[in-house]
Amino acid sequence: MTPPVFLVGTAALAADRVTVDGPEGHHAAVVRRIREGETVDLSDGLGLRARCTVSAVGRDHVVCTVVERREEPAPRPRLTVVQALPKGDRGELAVEMMTEAGVDTIVPWAAERSVTRWKGDRAAKALAKWRATARESAKQARRGRLPLVEDLADRSAVAGLLAGADLGVVLHEDGAGRLAELDLPSGDGPGIVVVVGPEGGFSDAELDAFTAAGAVRALLGQSVLRTSTAGVAALAVLQARTGRW
């Protein structure tokens, strides 16, 4: 089994001995009950990972001796999912699953037909939950790079992302072809952007804007997935087809 991952600052990983304290230290010492002599990985969430041996454990911290360091290259092509805001706690579920499936960037999107609305204080709290979920899910998945969770986007911002992508895809039941059959980019450009619509579906104005931005419509399969599960299904297809998995 791969060692557990704990997050620390980039500067801390330059030292031969690293003290993990604060919430991460509490999680290691109290929740995970890490013991002296165990192997752990420390990461800055930006690709730098250090394999360590735990040399001491306190009440709310652990001291780790670095055995080796390595820089994990960013996977290519970059995979971005624009996720329409789902109902209830399905947003965090979508973030959790997409992070486990290797997404690089998640963009929350206020679609016209989204039931959920992020406004005022609720917007800040909801975004913080998405980012916390991505962080914890990345650790669970032993990822060395945390996915970015961007600020809430509107239709114009999503169209801009699609226009700047190597490939923009709108998951839609009227797609002319399957996601598994599209020609995919493989270079170091902006990568692939996939748009997942809300429970009520895309509006005509949204589809027109995304088509004008150069996006293609594609099917995942015969069944219609929930908005909270379509993203992870699309990622599984793209990860396998691009060789990232």
HELIX and SHEET records of a PDB file:
HELIX    1   1 ALA A   11  ALA A   14  5                                   4    
HELIX    2   2 GLY A   22  HIS A   26  1                                   5    
HELIX    3   3 HIS A   27  VAL A   31  3                                   5    
HELIX    4   4 ARG A   90  GLU A  100  1                                  11    
HELIX    5   5 GLY A  120  GLN A  140  1                                  21    
HELIX    6   6 ARG A  155  GLY A  164  1                                  10    
HELIX    7   7 LEU A  179  GLU A  181  5                                   3    
HELIX    8   8 ASP A  204  ALA A  212  1                                   9    
HELIX    9   9 THR A  227  THR A  242  1                                  16    
SHEET    1   A 5 VAL A   5  LEU A   7  0                                        
SHEET    2   A 5 THR A  39  SER A  43  1                                        
SHEET    3   A 5 LEU A  48  VAL A  57 -1                                        
SHEET    4   A 5 VAL A  62  GLU A  71 -1                                        
SHEET    5   A 5 ARG A  17  VAL A  20 -1                                        
SHEET    1   B 7 LEU A 148  VAL A 149  0                                        
SHEET    2   B 7 THR A 105  TRP A 109  1                                        
SHEET    3   B 7 LEU A  79  ALA A  84  1                                        
SHEET    4   B 7 ILE A 192  VAL A 196  1                                        
SHEET    5   B 7 LEU A 167  LEU A 171  1                                        
SHEET    6   B 7 VAL A 216  LEU A 219  1                                        
SHEET    7   B 7 GLY A 177  ARG A 178  1                                        
END                                                                             
